[in-house]
Amino acid sequence: MSERIDEILDGIDGVLFDMDGVLLDTEALYTEATRRVLGTDVAAFDFKLKEKMMGRAPWIATRILLEAVGSPMTPAEFDERKRPVLHELFRESKPKPHAPELVELLHARGSPPAAA
């Protein structure tokens, strides 16, 4: 695997990662935080609703969520309540498979990785 990675990275000076969901497995943590903030409204937060939210700007996704579950919260209120829950849950985040090895390999090659 290392030889193939070396071939792929030949001529690349550095690598910029979007850490969320690329280096760290955080999807379940976002779901859990949303469920905790919604409380009794969790039944409506299913995969069909998540599909409607995926790929949208955060404030649009939050508005879709709150309208779907009939929550009286504003997107700003929801985000304010969710932020501390996410901070707590992120302590439990685990790396995606092979992410640590890739970062170590990049560092060893002198191709500094960075996260955005």
N, C-alpha and C positions, 0 to 999 in steps of 0.2 A: 504494500500500500504506500509506503514512504516514497518509493521510486516514482510511482504514478503521481503522487502529490507534488514531488519535486518537478516533474515534467510540466504539470499544470501551472505551477507557480513560477516557472522560469520567466524572468523579466518583470515580475511584479514586485514593486518596492514596498508595498504595505497592503493591509486588508482592513476594511472598515465593516464592522458587523452591526446589524440591528440586533441588539442583545436579546430583546424580548421575543421568546419563541424561536430564536435561532441558536443562541448559546445556552439559554436557560429554558427549562420546560415550565412555562408560567400559565398556560391556558387554563388548567384546572384551578389555579389560584384566583384568576380573574372571575371564573364562574362561582367559586366559593364566596368570594367577597361580594359579588352581586347578590347571591342568595342570602347572605347575612344581612345586607342592607335592606333588601326587600322584605325580609321577615315572612309574614303570612302570605305574601304575594308570589311565593316561589313556584307554585304549581304552574303558572303561566310561562315561566322562564324555561323553555325547552329548546331542543335543537332547531326546530323550525323558526323560532323567534331569533335564536342566535344567528341563523343563516341570513335573516333579514338585516341583521346588524353588521355582519362581517364586511370588511372592506370600506366601511363608511367612516367619515370624520367622527371623532369621538362624541362631539356634541349632538350630531345627528343620530348616531347609534343609541345614545342615552335617551334622546327624545322618543325614538321608536320603542325602546324598552318600556319607558314609563307610561306611554300611551297604551301599549299592549297589555300591561298588567293593571292599568287603571289607577296608578299611583298619583296622589296629589302633589308629590315632590316635584320641584323644578329640576332640570338637569344640573344646575349649580348646587342645589341642596344634595342631590344624589351623589355628585362627585365629592362634595365636602365630607359626606358620611363614609364614602367608599375609600377615600385616600388613606386614613389611618388603618383600616382593615387590611388593605393591600400591603402597607408597610409591615404590618405584623406577619402576614402570610408569606411575604417575599423572603423572610428569614428561612422558610422551609423549602425554597426553590432548589431544584436539582439541575445539574447540567444535562443538556441533551446528549444522547449517545455520541461518543467520539469527539465532542466539543473540546474537552480538556486536552486531548492528544493533538488535535489540530492547532490549538493555540500554542502548545509547547513546540510543535514542529515549526510553526511560523516564527516563533521567537528564536529557535535554534538556527533557522535559515537567515536570520537578520531581516526578516520581513515583518516589521512590527504590526501586531494586530491592535485595533482600537474598537471601542464600542460606542455607538451613537444612541 
